Amino acid sequence: MDLRNHIGDILEIIYLDASNSMSQRKIRIIKQNASLVIAYCYTRKQIRTFYIENILGWKRVKKARVAS
């Protein structure tokens, strides 16, 4: 899953955490590497790290603004 085209976008994700519990989160993508997404989590109100393999589904809620 490649979310690099969504840097700055706000996404709603379904995520499987370390204890195999599913949660729904609203996040703003900051950075992605091969296996991790670093994002601001509006649910936890802090920057969090998400394993790409644990993101079960996602949809874009708001596209990032482009500075002019």
mmCIF file of the N, C-alpha and C atoms, coordinates in Angstrom:
data_MODEL
# 
_entry.id   MODEL 
# 
loop_
_atom_site.group_PDB 
_atom_site.id 
_atom_site.type_symbol 
_atom_site.label_atom_id 
_atom_site.label_alt_id 
_atom_site.label_comp_id 
_atom_site.label_asym_id 
_atom_site.label_entity_id 
_atom_site.label_seq_id 
_atom_site.pdbx_PDB_ins_code 
_atom_site.Cartn_x 
_atom_site.Cartn_y 
_atom_site.Cartn_z 
_atom_site.occupancy 
_atom_site.B_iso_or_equiv 
_atom_site.pdbx_formal_charge 
_atom_site.auth_seq_id 
_atom_site.auth_comp_id 
_atom_site.auth_asym_id 
_atom_site.auth_atom_id 
_atom_site.pdbx_PDB_model_num 
ATOM 1   N N  . MET A 1 1  ? 0.852   -1.168 0.000  1.00 0.00 ? 1  MET A N  1 
ATOM 2   C CA . MET A 1 1  ? 0.000   0.000  0.000  1.00 0.00 ? 1  MET A CA 1 
ATOM 3   C C  . MET A 1 1  ? 0.899   1.233  0.000  1.00 0.00 ? 1  MET A C  1 
ATOM 4   N N  . ASP A 1 2  ? 0.692   2.081  -0.959 1.00 0.00 ? 2  ASP A N  1 
ATOM 5   C CA . ASP A 1 2  ? 1.518   3.280  -1.083 1.00 0.00 ? 2  ASP A CA 1 
ATOM 6   C C  . ASP A 1 2  ? 0.646   4.504  -0.814 1.00 0.00 ? 2  ASP A C  1 
ATOM 7   N N  . LEU A 1 3  ? 0.895   5.165  0.299  1.00 0.00 ? 3  LEU A N  1 
ATOM 8   C CA . LEU A 1 3  ? 0.134   6.350  0.664  1.00 0.00 ? 3  LEU A CA 1 
ATOM 9   C C  . LEU A 1 3  ? 0.942   7.626  0.464  1.00 0.00 ? 3  LEU A C  1 
ATOM 10  N N  . ARG A 1 4  ? 2.110   7.520  -0.187 1.00 0.00 ? 4  ARG A N  1 
ATOM 11  C CA . ARG A 1 4  ? 2.967   8.698  -0.373 1.00 0.00 ? 4  ARG A CA 1 
ATOM 12  C C  . ARG A 1 4  ? 2.286   9.795  -1.180 1.00 0.00 ? 4  ARG A C  1 
ATOM 13  N N  . ASN A 1 5  ? 1.350   9.437  -2.038 1.00 0.00 ? 5  ASN A N  1 
ATOM 14  C CA . ASN A 1 5  ? 0.608   10.444 -2.805 1.00 0.00 ? 5  ASN A CA 1 
ATOM 15  C C  . ASN A 1 5  ? -0.405  11.182 -1.929 1.00 0.00 ? 5  ASN A C  1 
ATOM 16  N N  . HIS A 1 6  ? -0.548  10.746 -0.689 1.00 0.00 ? 6  HIS A N  1 
ATOM 17  C CA . HIS A 1 6  ? -1.531  11.337 0.217  1.00 0.00 ? 6  HIS A CA 1 
ATOM 18  C C  . HIS A 1 6  ? -0.884  12.090 1.382  1.00 0.00 ? 6  HIS A C  1 
ATOM 19  N N  . ILE A 1 7  ? 0.405   12.434 1.248  1.00 0.00 ? 7  ILE A N  1 
ATOM 20  C CA . ILE A 1 7  ? 1.084   13.211 2.286  1.00 0.00 ? 7  ILE A CA 1 
ATOM 21  C C  . ILE A 1 7  ? 0.309   14.515 2.503  1.00 0.00 ? 7  ILE A C  1 
ATOM 22  N N  . GLY A 1 8  ? -0.047  14.791 3.746  1.00 0.00 ? 8  GLY A N  1 
ATOM 23  C CA . GLY A 1 8  ? -0.803  15.989 4.077  1.00 0.00 ? 8  GLY A CA 1 
ATOM 24  C C  . GLY A 1 8  ? -2.307  15.801 4.050  1.00 0.00 ? 8  GLY A C  1 
ATOM 25  N N  . ASP A 1 9  ? -2.789  14.746 3.384  1.00 0.00 ? 9  ASP A N  1 
ATOM 26  C CA . ASP A 1 9  ? -4.224  14.467 3.337  1.00 0.00 ? 9  ASP A CA 1 
ATOM 27  C C  . ASP A 1 9  ? -4.702  13.928 4.683  1.00 0.00 ? 9  ASP A C  1 
ATOM 28  N N  . ILE A 1 10 ? -5.989  14.110 4.937  1.00 0.00 ? 10 ILE A N  1 
ATOM 29  C CA . ILE A 1 10 ? -6.610  13.501 6.106  1.00 0.00 ? 10 ILE A CA 1 
ATOM 30  C C  . ILE A 1 10 ? -7.348  12.255 5.632  1.00 0.00 ? 10 ILE A C  1 
ATOM 31  N N  . LEU A 1 11 ? -7.012  11.125 6.246  1.00 0.00 ? 11 LEU A N  1 
ATOM 32  C CA . LEU A 1 11 ? -7.606  9.838  5.884  1.00 0.00 ? 11 LEU A CA 1 
ATOM 33  C C  . LEU A 1 11 ? -8.337  9.261  7.081  1.00 0.00 ? 11 LEU A C  1 
ATOM 34  N N  . GLU A 1 12 ? -9.343  8.479  6.793  1.00 0.00 ? 12 GLU A N  1 
ATOM 35  C CA . GLU A 1 12 ? -9.986  7.663  7.811  1.00 0.00 ? 12 GLU A CA 1 
ATOM 36  C C  . GLU A 1 12 ? -9.507  6.244  7.561  1.00 0.00 ? 12 GLU A C  1 
ATOM 37  N N  . ILE A 1 13 ? -8.955  5.591  8.576  1.00 0.00 ? 13 ILE A N  1 
ATOM 38  C CA . ILE A 1 13 ? -8.424  4.242  8.393  1.00 0.00 ? 13 ILE A CA 1 
ATOM 39  C C  . ILE A 1 13 ? -9.083  3.262  9.355  1.00 0.00 ? 13 ILE A C  1 
ATOM 40  N N  . ILE A 1 14 ? -9.093  2.014  8.958  1.00 0.00 ? 14 ILE A N  1 
ATOM 41  C CA . ILE A 1 14 ? -9.419  0.902  9.842  1.00 0.00 ? 14 ILE A CA 1 
ATOM 42  C C  . ILE A 1 14 ? -8.092  0.224  10.110 1.00 0.00 ? 14 ILE A C  1 
ATOM 43  N N  . TYR A 1 15 ? -7.729  0.113  11.377 1.00 0.00 ? 15 TYR A N  1 
ATOM 44  C CA . TYR A 1 15 ? -6.392  -0.323 11.761 1.00 0.00 ? 15 TYR A CA 1 
ATOM 45  C C  . TYR A 1 15 ? -6.456  -1.472 12.761 1.00 0.00 ? 15 TYR A C  1 
ATOM 46  N N  . LEU A 1 16 ? -5.568  -2.430 12.581 1.00 0.00 ? 16 LEU A N  1 
ATOM 47  C CA . LEU A 1 16 ? -5.437  -3.558 13.496 1.00 0.00 ? 16 LEU A CA 1 
ATOM 48  C C  . LEU A 1 16 ? -4.221  -3.291 14.377 1.00 0.00 ? 16 LEU A C  1 
ATOM 49  N N  . ASP A 1 17 ? -4.439  -3.096 15.679 1.00 0.00 ? 17 ASP A N  1 
ATOM 50  C CA . ASP A 1 17 ? -3.322  -2.749 16.564 1.00 0.00 ? 17 ASP A CA 1 
ATOM 51  C C  . ASP A 1 17 ? -2.563  -3.996 17.022 1.00 0.00 ? 17 ASP A C  1 
ATOM 52  N N  . ALA A 1 18 ? -1.553  -3.798 17.859 1.00 0.00 ? 18 ALA A N  1 
ATOM 53  C CA . ALA A 1 18 ? -0.667  -4.884 18.292 1.00 0.00 ? 18 ALA A CA 1 
ATOM 54  C C  . ALA A 1 18 ? -1.408  -5.989 19.047 1.00 0.00 ? 18 ALA A C  1 
ATOM 55  N N  . SER A 1 19 ? -2.518  -5.659 19.679 1.00 0.00 ? 19 SER A N  1 
ATOM 56  C CA . SER A 1 19 ? -3.288  -6.680 20.403 1.00 0.00 ? 19 SER A CA 1 
ATOM 57  C C  . SER A 1 19 ? -4.429  -7.250 19.559 1.00 0.00 ? 19 SER A C  1 
ATOM 58  N N  . ASN A 1 20 ? -4.346  -7.033 18.233 1.00 0.00 ? 20 ASN A N  1 
ATOM 59  C CA . ASN A 1 20 ? -5.343  -7.524 17.270 1.00 0.00 ? 20 ASN A CA 1 
ATOM 60  C C  . ASN A 1 20 ? -6.734  -6.931 17.470 1.00 0.00 ? 20 ASN A C  1 
ATOM 61  N N  . SER A 1 21 ? -6.797  -5.734 18.013 1.00 0.00 ? 21 SER A N  1 
ATOM 62  C CA . SER A 1 21 ? -8.060  -5.017 18.130 1.00 0.00 ? 21 SER A CA 1 
ATOM 63  C C  . SER A 1 21 ? -8.183  -4.050 16.959 1.00 0.00 ? 21 SER A C  1 
ATOM 64  N N  . MET A 1 22 ? -9.364  -4.018 16.346 1.00 0.00 ? 22 MET A N  1 
ATOM 65  C CA . MET A 1 22 ? -9.588  -3.093 15.246 1.00 0.00 ? 22 MET A CA 1 
ATOM 66  C C  . MET A 1 22 ? -10.023 -1.746 15.793 1.00 0.00 ? 22 MET A C  1 
ATOM 67  N N  . SER A 1 23 ? -9.531  -0.687 15.158 1.00 0.00 ? 23 SER A N  1 
ATOM 68  C CA . SER A 1 23 ? -9.970  0.655  15.526 1.00 0.00 ? 23 SER A CA 1 
ATOM 69  C C  . SER A 1 23 ? -10.111 1.490  14.268 1.00 0.00 ? 23 SER A C  1 
ATOM 70  N N  . GLN A 1 24 ? -10.943 2.497  14.376 1.00 0.00 ? 24 GLN A N  1 
ATOM 71  C CA . GLN A 1 24 ? -11.135 3.448  13.284 1.00 0.00 ? 24 GLN A CA 1 
ATOM 72  C C  . GLN A 1 24 ? -10.471 4.737  13.715 1.00 0.00 ? 24 GLN A C  1 
ATOM 73  N N  . ARG A 1 25 ? -9.601  5.258  12.869 1.00 0.00 ? 25 ARG A N  1 
ATOM 74  C CA . ARG A 1 25 ? -8.844  6.463  13.204 1.00 0.00 ? 25 ARG A CA 1 
ATOM 75  C C  . ARG A 1 25 ? -8.953  7.476  12.081 1.00 0.00 ? 25 ARG A C  1 
ATOM 76  N N  . LYS A 1 26 ? -8.868  8.734  12.449 1.00 0.00 ? 26 LYS A N  1 
ATOM 77  C CA . LYS A 1 26 ? -8.747  9.802  11.461 1.00 0.00 ? 26 LYS A CA 1 
ATOM 78  C C  . LYS A 1 26 ? -7.325  10.320 11.613 1.00 0.00 ? 26 LYS A C  1 
ATOM 79  N N  . ILE A 1 27 ? -6.552  10.305 10.518 1.00 0.00 ? 27 ILE A N  1 
ATOM 80  C CA . ILE A 1 27 ? -5.138  10.659 10.575 1.00 0.00 ? 27 ILE A CA 1 
ATOM 81  C C  . ILE A 1 27 ? -4.766  11.634 9.456  1.00 0.00 ? 27 ILE A C  1 
ATOM 82  N N  . ARG A 1 28 ? -3.697  12.398 9.677  1.00 0.00 ? 28 ARG A N  1 
ATOM 83  C CA . ARG A 1 28 ? -3.104  13.238 8.624  1.00 0.00 ? 28 ARG A CA 1 
ATOM 84  C C  . ARG A 1 28 ? -1.715  12.691 8.356  1.00 0.00 ? 28 ARG A C  1 
ATOM 85  N N  . ILE A 1 29 ? -1.489  12.225 7.136  1.00 0.00 ? 29 ILE A N  1 
ATOM 86  C CA . ILE A 1 29 ? -0.234  11.586 6.768  1.00 0.00 ? 29 ILE A CA 1 
ATOM 87  C C  . ILE A 1 29 ? 0.903   12.611 6.773  1.00 0.00 ? 29 ILE A C  1 
ATOM 88  N N  . ILE A 1 30 ? 1.989   12.270 7.472  1.00 0.00 ? 30 ILE A N  1 
ATOM 89  C CA . ILE A 1 30 ? 3.183   13.114 7.512  1.00 0.00 ? 30 ILE A CA 1 
ATOM 90  C C  . ILE A 1 30 ? 4.283   12.521 6.650  1.00 0.00 ? 30 ILE A C  1 
ATOM 91  N N  . LYS A 1 31 ? 4.484   11.206 6.765  1.00 0.00 ? 31 LYS A N  1 
ATOM 92  C CA . LYS A 1 31 ? 5.600   10.542 6.078  1.00 0.00 ? 31 LYS A CA 1 
ATOM 93  C C  . LYS A 1 31 ? 5.304   9.053  5.952  1.00 0.00 ? 31 LYS A C  1 
ATOM 94  N N  . GLN A 1 32 ? 5.880   8.436  4.933  1.00 0.00 ? 32 GLN A N  1 
ATOM 95  C CA . GLN A 1 32 ? 5.778   6.986  4.773  1.00 0.00 ? 32 GLN A CA 1 
ATOM 96  C C  . GLN A 1 32 ? 7.118   6.440  4.332  1.00 0.00 ? 32 GLN A C  1 
ATOM 97  N N  . ASN A 1 33 ? 7.490   5.289  4.883  1.00 0.00 ? 33 ASN A N  1 
ATOM 98  C CA . ASN A 1 33 ? 8.636   4.553  4.353  1.00 0.00 ? 33 ASN A CA 1 
ATOM 99  C C  . ASN A 1 33 ? 8.128   3.187  3.903  1.00 0.00 ? 33 ASN A C  1 
ATOM 100 N N  . ALA A 1 34 ? 9.000   2.219  3.741  1.00 0.00 ? 34 ALA A N  1 
ATOM 101 C CA . ALA A 1 34 ? 8.609   0.920  3.187  1.00 0.00 ? 34 ALA A CA 1 
ATOM 102 C C  . ALA A 1 34 ? 7.545   0.201  4.016  1.00 0.00 ? 34 ALA A C  1 
ATOM 103 N N  . SER A 1 35 ? 7.584   0.328  5.340  1.00 0.00 ? 35 SER A N  1 
ATOM 104 C CA . SER A 1 35 ? 6.657   -0.448 6.159  1.00 0.00 ? 35 SER A CA 1 
ATOM 105 C C  . SER A 1 35 ? 5.848   0.367  7.160  1.00 0.00 ? 35 SER A C  1 
ATOM 106 N N  . LEU A 1 36 ? 6.120   1.664  7.271  1.00 0.00 ? 36 LEU A N  1 
ATOM 107 C CA . LEU A 1 36 ? 5.459   2.478  8.289  1.00 0.00 ? 36 LEU A CA 1 
ATOM 108 C C  . LEU A 1 36 ? 4.860   3.752  7.715  1.00 0.00 ? 36 LEU A C  1 
ATOM 109 N N  . VAL A 1 37 ? 3.782   4.191  8.335  1.00 0.00 ? 37 VAL A N  1 
ATOM 110 C CA . VAL A 1 37 ? 3.202   5.502  8.065  1.00 0.00 ? 37 VAL A CA 1 
ATOM 111 C C  . VAL A 1 37 ? 3.304   6.299  9.360  1.00 0.00 ? 37 VAL A C  1 
ATOM 112 N N  . ILE A 1 38 ? 3.840   7.494  9.265  1.00 0.00 ? 38 ILE A N  1 
ATOM 113 C CA . ILE A 1 38 ? 3.877   8.401  10.406 1.00 0.00 ? 38 ILE A CA 1 
ATOM 114 C C  . ILE A 1 38 ? 2.818   9.448  10.139 1.00 0.00 ? 38 ILE A C  1 
ATOM 115 N N  . ALA A 1 39 ? 1.939   9.634  11.121 1.00 0.00 ? 39 ALA A N  1 
ATOM 116 C CA . ALA A 1 39 ? 0.789   10.509 10.909 1.00 0.00 ? 39 ALA A CA 1 
ATOM 117 C C  . ALA A 1 39 ? 0.346   11.134 12.222 1.00 0.00 ? 39 ALA A C  1 
ATOM 118 N N  . TYR A 1 40 ? -0.304  12.292 12.095 1.00 0.00 ? 40 TYR A N  1 
ATOM 119 C CA . TYR A 1 40 ? -0.971  12.864 13.256 1.00 0.00 ? 40 TYR A CA 1 
ATOM 120 C C  . TYR A 1 40 ? -2.310  12.161 13.389 1.00 0.00 ? 40 TYR A C  1 
ATOM 121 N N  . CYS A 1 41 ? -2.567  11.588 14.574 1.00 0.00 ? 41 CYS A N  1 
ATOM 122 C CA . CYS A 1 41 ? -3.814  10.875 14.829 1.00 0.00 ? 41 CYS A CA 1 
ATOM 123 C C  . CYS A 1 41 ? -4.757  11.816 15.572 1.00 0.00 ? 41 CYS A C  1 
ATOM 124 N N  . TYR A 1 42 ? -5.884  12.138 14.945 1.00 0.00 ? 42 TYR A N  1 
ATOM 125 C CA . TYR A 1 42 ? -6.860  13.016 15.565 1.00 0.00 ? 42 TYR A CA 1 
ATOM 126 C C  . TYR A 1 42 ? -7.578  12.327 16.721 1.00 0.00 ? 42 TYR A C  1 
ATOM 127 N N  . THR A 1 43 ? -7.606  11.008 16.732 1.00 0.00 ? 43 THR A N  1 
ATOM 128 C CA . THR A 1 43 ? -8.226  10.261 17.826 1.00 0.00 ? 43 THR A CA 1 
ATOM 129 C C  . THR A 1 43 ? -7.388  10.375 19.096 1.00 0.00 ? 43 THR A C  1 
ATOM 130 N N  . ARG A 1 44 ? -6.087  10.141 18.980 1.00 0.00 ? 44 ARG A N  1 
ATOM 131 C CA . ARG A 1 44 ? -5.167  10.173 20.131 1.00 0.00 ? 44 ARG A CA 1 
ATOM 132 C C  . ARG A 1 44 ? -4.575  11.562 20.383 1.00 0.00 ? 44 ARG A C  1 
ATOM 133 N N  . LYS A 1 45 ? -4.766  12.462 19.406 1.00 0.00 ? 45 LYS A N  1 
ATOM 134 C CA . LYS A 1 45 ? -4.242  13.835 19.483 1.00 0.00 ? 45 LYS A CA 1 
ATOM 135 C C  . LYS A 1 45 ? -2.724  13.878 19.657 1.00 0.00 ? 45 LYS A C  1 
ATOM 136 N N  . GLN A 1 46 ? -2.061  13.026 18.870 1.00 0.00 ? 46 GLN A N  1 
ATOM 137 C CA . GLN A 1 46 ? -0.598  13.005 18.865 1.00 0.00 ? 46 GLN A CA 1 
ATOM 138 C C  . GLN A 1 46 ? -0.090  12.305 17.610 1.00 0.00 ? 46 GLN A C  1 
ATOM 139 N N  . ILE A 1 47 ? 1.190   12.496 17.338 1.00 0.00 ? 47 ILE A N  1 
ATOM 140 C CA . ILE A 1 47 ? 1.804   11.826 16.192 1.00 0.00 ? 47 ILE A CA 1 
ATOM 141 C C  . ILE A 1 47 ? 1.984   10.358 16.546 1.00 0.00 ? 47 ILE A C  1 
ATOM 142 N N  . ARG A 1 48 ? 1.572   9.499  15.630 1.00 0.00 ? 48 ARG A N  1 
ATOM 143 C CA . ARG A 1 48 ? 1.618   8.054  15.849 1.00 0.00 ? 48 ARG A CA 1 
ATOM 144 C C  . ARG A 1 48 ? 2.265   7.370  14.646 1.00 0.00 ? 48 ARG A C  1 
ATOM 145 N N  . THR A 1 49 ? 2.727   6.158  14.868 1.00 0.00 ? 49 THR A N  1 
ATOM 146 C CA . THR A 1 49 ? 3.309   5.326  13.821 1.00 0.00 ? 49 THR A CA 1 
ATOM 147 C C  . THR A 1 49 ? 2.375   4.151  13.566 1.00 0.00 ? 49 THR A C  1 
ATOM 148 N N  . PHE A 1 50 ? 2.071   3.909  12.290 1.00 0.00 ? 50 PHE A N  1 
ATOM 149 C CA . PHE A 1 50 ? 1.169   2.818  11.902 1.00 0.00 ? 50 PHE A CA 1 
ATOM 150 C C  . PHE A 1 50 ? 1.897   1.888  10.945 1.00 0.00 ? 50 PHE A C  1 
ATOM 151 N N  . TYR A 1 51 ? 1.833   0.589  11.205 1.00 0.00 ? 51 TYR A N  1 
ATOM 152 C CA . TYR A 1 51 ? 2.375   -0.397 10.267 1.00 0.00 ? 51 TYR A CA 1 
ATOM 153 C C  . TYR A 1 51 ? 1.443   -0.493 9.072  1.00 0.00 ? 51 TYR A C  1 
ATOM 154 N N  . ILE A 1 52 ? 1.997   -0.342 7.891  1.00 0.00 ? 52 ILE A N  1 
ATOM 155 C CA . ILE A 1 52 ? 1.194   -0.382 6.665  1.00 0.00 ? 52 ILE A CA 1 
ATOM 156 C C  . ILE A 1 52 ? 0.421   -1.692 6.555  1.00 0.00 ? 52 ILE A C  1 
ATOM 157 N N  . GLU A 1 53 ? 1.058   -2.794 6.931  1.00 0.00 ? 53 GLU A N  1 
ATOM 158 C CA . GLU A 1 53 ? 0.395   -4.100 6.821  1.00 0.00 ? 53 GLU A CA 1 
ATOM 159 C C  . GLU A 1 53 ? -0.822  -4.220 7.743  1.00 0.00 ? 53 GLU A C  1 
ATOM 160 N N  . ASN A 1 54 ? -0.930  -3.329 8.749  1.00 0.00 ? 54 ASN A N  1 
ATOM 161 C CA . ASN A 1 54 ? -2.066  -3.373 9.672  1.00 0.00 ? 54 ASN A CA 1 
ATOM 162 C C  . ASN A 1 54 ? -3.180  -2.398 9.317  1.00 0.00 ? 54 ASN A C  1 
ATOM 163 N N  . ILE A 1 55 ? -2.984  -1.621 8.253  1.00 0.00 ? 55 ILE A N  1 
ATOM 164 C CA . ILE A 1 55 ? -4.057  -0.752 7.776  1.00 0.00 ? 55 ILE A CA 1 
ATOM 165 C C  . ILE A 1 55 ? -4.938  -1.608 6.865  1.00 0.00 ? 55 ILE A C  1 
ATOM 166 N N  . LEU A 1 56 ? -6.143  -1.911 7.356  1.00 0.00 ? 56 LEU A N  1 
ATOM 167 C CA . LEU A 1 56 ? -7.038  -2.826 6.641  1.00 0.00 ? 56 LEU A CA 1 
ATOM 168 C C  . LEU A 1 56 ? -7.837  -2.131 5.542  1.00 0.00 ? 56 LEU A C  1 
ATOM 169 N N  . GLY A 1 57 ? -8.067  -0.841 5.721  1.00 0.00 ? 57 GLY A N  1 
ATOM 170 C CA . GLY A 1 57 ? -8.806  -0.074 4.720  1.00 0.00 ? 57 GLY A CA 1 
ATOM 171 C C  . GLY A 1 57 ? -8.663  1.401  5.008  1.00 0.00 ? 57 GLY A C  1 
ATOM 172 N N  . TRP A 1 58 ? -8.900  2.234  3.995  1.00 0.00 ? 58 TRP A N  1 
ATOM 173 C CA . TRP A 1 58 ? -8.789  3.674  4.181  1.00 0.00 ? 58 TRP A CA 1 
ATOM 174 C C  . TRP A 1 58 ? -9.610  4.405  3.130  1.00 0.00 ? 58 TRP A C  1 
ATOM 175 N N  . LYS A 1 59 ? -9.965  5.651  3.467  1.00 0.00 ? 59 LYS A N  1 
ATOM 176 C CA . LYS A 1 59 ? -10.572 6.560  2.485  1.00 0.00 ? 59 LYS A CA 1 
ATOM 177 C C  . LYS A 1 59 ? -10.117 7.967  2.817  1.00 0.00 ? 59 LYS A C  1 
ATOM 178 N N  . ARG A 1 60 ? -9.973  8.769  1.779  1.00 0.00 ? 60 ARG A N  1 
ATOM 179 C CA . ARG A 1 60 ? -9.563  10.156 1.976  1.00 0.00 ? 60 ARG A CA 1 
ATOM 180 C C  . ARG A 1 60 ? -10.769 10.967 2.427  1.00 0.00 ? 60 ARG A C  1 
ATOM 181 N N  . VAL A 1 61 ? -10.587 11.726 3.504  1.00 0.00 ? 61 VAL A N  1 
ATOM 182 C CA . VAL A 1 61 ? -11.632 12.586 4.040  1.00 0.00 ? 61 VAL A CA 1 
ATOM 183 C C  . VAL A 1 61 ? -11.446 14.008 3.536  1.00 0.00 ? 61 VAL A C  1 
ATOM 184 N N  . LYS A 1 62 ? -10.166 14.445 3.462  1.00 0.00 ? 62 LYS A N  1 
ATOM 185 C CA . LYS A 1 62 ? -9.881  15.805 3.010  1.00 0.00 ? 62 LYS A CA 1 
ATOM 186 C C  . LYS A 1 62 ? -8.537  15.845 2.331  1.00 0.00 ? 62 LYS A C  1 
ATOM 187 N N  . LYS A 1 63 ? -8.485  16.453 1.168  1.00 0.00 ? 63 LYS A N  1 
ATOM 188 C CA . LYS A 1 63 ? -7.242  16.591 0.414  1.00 0.00 ? 63 LYS A CA 1 
ATOM 189 C C  . LYS A 1 63 ? -6.422  17.735 0.999  1.00 0.00 ? 63 LYS A C  1 
ATOM 190 N N  . ALA A 1 64 ? -5.106  17.552 1.012  1.00 0.00 ? 64 ALA A N  1 
ATOM 191 C CA . ALA A 1 64 ? -4.199  18.579 1.524  1.00 0.00 ? 64 ALA A CA 1 
ATOM 192 C C  . ALA A 1 64 ? -4.293  19.838 0.676  1.00 0.00 ? 64 ALA A C  1 
ATOM 193 N N  . ARG A 1 65 ? -4.162  20.972 1.327  1.00 0.00 ? 65 ARG A N  1 
ATOM 194 C CA . ARG A 1 65 ? -4.125  22.243 0.601  1.00 0.00 ? 65 ARG A CA 1 
ATOM 195 C C  . ARG A 1 65 ? -2.759  22.437 -0.013 1.00 0.00 ? 65 ARG A C  1 
ATOM 196 N N  . VAL A 1 66 ? -2.720  23.015 -1.186 1.00 0.00 ? 66 VAL A N  1 
ATOM 197 C CA . VAL A 1 66 ? -1.472  23.324 -1.853 1.00 0.00 ? 66 VAL A CA 1 
ATOM 198 C C  . VAL A 1 66 ? -1.210  24.809 -1.695 1.00 0.00 ? 66 VAL A C  1 
ATOM 199 N N  . ALA A 1 67 ? -0.048  25.153 -1.150 1.00 0.00 ? 67 ALA A N  1 
ATOM 200 C CA . ALA A 1 67 ? 0.285   26.572 -0.966 1.00 0.00 ? 67 ALA A CA 1 
ATOM 201 C C  . ALA A 1 67 ? 0.492   27.238 -2.324 1.00 0.00 ? 67 ALA A C  1 
ATOM 202 N N  . SER A 1 68 ? 0.022   28.461 -2.440 1.00 0.00 ? 68 SER A N  1 
ATOM 203 C CA . SER A 1 68 ? 0.191   29.164 -3.720 1.00 0.00 ? 68 SER A CA 1 
ATOM 204 C C  . SER A 1 68 ? 1.072   30.376 -3.570 1.00 0.00 ? 68 SER A C  1 
# 
